[in-house]
Amino acid sequence: MPESDSEELSRVVARVRERIDPDAAERSALSEAVDALSARVGEALDELGVAADVVQVGSTARGTWLSGDRDIDLFVRFPEGTDRESLERYGLAVGNAVLPDGREEYAEHPYVTGTFEGFDVDLVPCFDVNDGASLRSAVDRTPHHNDYLQSRLDDELAAEVRVFKRFLKGIGAYGSDLRTRGFSGYLTELLVLEHGGFESLLRAAADWHPPVEFDPEGHGTRSFDDPLVVVDPTDPTRNVAAVCSAENVARFQHYARELLADPSVAPFFGGDPDPLSSEEVREHVRRRGTEPVAVVFDAPDVVEDQLYPQLYKSIAGVESELSRRGFDPVRTATFAADSAVLFVELAHRTLPSVERHGGPPVHVREHAEGFFDAYADGDAYGPFLDGDRYAVEREREFTDAVDLLESDALFEVGLGSHVESSLGEGYAVLAGEDVGTLAEEFGVELVRYFDPRP
Amino acid sequence: MPESDSEELSRVVARVRERIDPDAAERSALSEAVDALSARVGEALDELGVAADVVQVGSTARGTWLSGDRDIDLFVRFPEGTDRESLERYGLAVGNAVLPDGREEYAEHPYVTGTFEGFDVDLVPCFDVNDGASLRSAVDRTPHHNDYLQSRLDDELAAEVRVFKRFLKGIGAYGSDLRTRGFSGYLTELLVLEHGGFESLLRAAADWHPPVEFDPEGHGTRSFDDPLVVVDPTDPTRNVAAVCSAENVARFQHYARELLADPSVAPFFGGDPDPLSSEEVREHVRRRGTEPVAVVFDAPDVVEDQLYPQLYKSIAGVESELSRRGFDPVRTATFAADSAVLFVELAHRTLPSVERHGGPPVHVREHAEGFFDAYADGDAYGPFLDGDRYAVEREREFTDAVDLLESDALFEVGLGSHVESSLGEGYAVLAGEDVGTLAEEFGVELVRYFDPRP
């Protein structure tokens, strides 16, 4: 694909920026809210008589938020020597004082989240450590990230970051949550900084040969096994892109090439496709001549960062168990909303009654005699000779994938713990065209499944 | 399995010998026939004025034939300097003079075969070469084999050879023809000679770890890639067991152990099992839950040593093509009588309409873009991302194994030439329970297929 000239791309970027750059009113409203909140934090600290400062972090601190985002992140930074218990107690006290209608949340440690003048505010206590490598809690790194970026991202680079974020959102690769496993905000900022802008990043990415490694501060002290590596400028031992999957790196490369070849605003704002109807799902199944099966259960009531890794683990376990049992999965997927679904499209729902079981070479006498004697008087076909080995065809335990999924065997495939307990409370198995009913809840997921262009 | 003591085995061997040792009358009848034939050959040579001698070879020359065998092999040995044309001309002339009702046959070179006093006689001209390594024709080795064995096989060893041959016949591993790919007569004689008798050979074979190598004259000059190697005492470059398949070596090991554990006359005289009926074949198919397909055609009119290698090659080609196309062969077989059959038992006769086709990694830009562009506007599902690669699900060419076998694709699987031309004249494809009709011609082969103990 020939790449277009920069002018055409620049015109597209300008049109994107018109839609995502916060205007002056939005900037000043944000700035006033942050000032007011910071003042309140100062007062609360004074009242408690605690030596701590407040620092604004995140995209709204660095001018890299997209117009309409309403997140304010304030970190209350306690001296490094503070004991953990005091930090948590004072942190919550400050949070509750500043956001009297807020609620306490627990990530690694407690913080307070609430709203203020239309903004979503997180008030997070942390330790004031010297650098990202000497953390006392995982969030201590954040103010250092902020320091590093604020001194390097001018307005123009911040604008380029916004364009890149919007692009990643459009193609579904934005976010370091464990459902998406994409690019984090911090990662997008470092990549734009590294390449000097969105366009040069695109042109570079189009030619990446993973593993691709960047080390802005040239201080990396270890190697990483990830397709994309950006050594954290504040911590030489950390890969900022560790969570970014190979598929999302490839997705970015794919769309970078497409955008360079044919610049367009559309991929920046790719929304949900129209959901499939049940009948359309059934038509796909008929057209593909496959036999899908689906395990449907109540989605466990846990946060997405817990739920999706468990669903991914579960569907991989189901797929590998079906394969091990002789079934032939064509493709798999997992969906979650109120229900959760483990979906496996099989080439065939049923298998022959016999399955081949290979034995040892005849010349390995003890082992061979043991194998022969074990099957000689049974119901199996054989033992017979297959070249220099014994083999038998014995009765298959499960000839129907639905029977397997309805049996206890489902619980032995390495499910996530919450998935396992939810399944333990009951589930349904759908098969064949009956999976059409899934469209009632997962029509959008199913159109992505049945029309899977990247 | 514990091995029994020798006494029990000796009693079994004695009972076998009662049935297979030629009696005095048989021996003298044979001896008289050989003398009479040799005299006739001498007269014929005299009349032609040719300097050649006659030598009796084969099992009847060495006392290793089984009672009831009626084969007399006489070689007419011409001086090494004889030109090939004269050898053939004189050879046929002698043969026709000695066996006036015989007919000319052609192996590597012409010979005459006929009957004489109830015996089947082959009269074969050969060159009188110095040793087995300086052959002028393949049969020149035979008199050397004879010399080597006659001087070493006394009456008792000859009897042990007969027992071993009967055992191999009983278990279906006797014969170096290309259908059986088993043990040749010469090989059985060398193995008995090497081990000093049938029982010690059995005990050794039960513990063989192929490759097993014997070199009676300690003169081998090369290595061999065969499971069983017996270097020809008359030719250091030749493995007498070259044609013996790994499966037949394993078969001998298996039955050797069984005989040692539980001595019995039965395995020496294992005959054909009762053939399956068509209904019994259909029952097996139903019970196994498989979907057999069979290509049925007129057996090419060629000798078995040509036919079977072609059938073996053809069934391997059909199996591998079906696998390559996504079908899942459970087991295969080939049968021949008036008809010939390529039989493949499949897990499923039909497959989904789509088949997965993996593409290159996205980062291999030129290749990846080529793959993407090739499928982007087509009917395939995708291209989509599968990890860091593209993949598509495209329409499968053959979703029904019968369609495949009825198409020209059958002729592209590397059939043997005579099989190919016979198929070219027409064939039928049977599927599912319809293969039951094969029992009308192949009931015995099918019972071996469906009850495949070694």
Interface residues (C-beta under 8 A of the other chain):
Chain A: M1 A206 D207 W208 H209 P210 P227 S245 A246 E247 V249 A250 R251 Q253 H254 R257 R287 R288 G289 T290 G326 D328 V330 R331 A347 H348 T350 L351 P352 S353 V354 R356 P361 V362 H363 V364 R365 E369 F372 D373 A376 Y381 G382 P383 F384 L385 D386 G387 D388 R389 E393 T399 F450 D451 P452 R453 P454
Chain B: M1 A206 D207 W208 H209 P210 P227 S245 A246 E247 V249 A250 R251 Q253 H254 R257 R287 R288 G289 T290 G326 D328 V330 R331 A347 H348 T350 L351 P352 S353 V354 R356 P361 V362 H363 V364 R365 E369 F372 D373 A376 Y381 G382 P383 F384 L385 D386 G387 D388 R389 E393 T399 F450 D451 P452 R453 P454
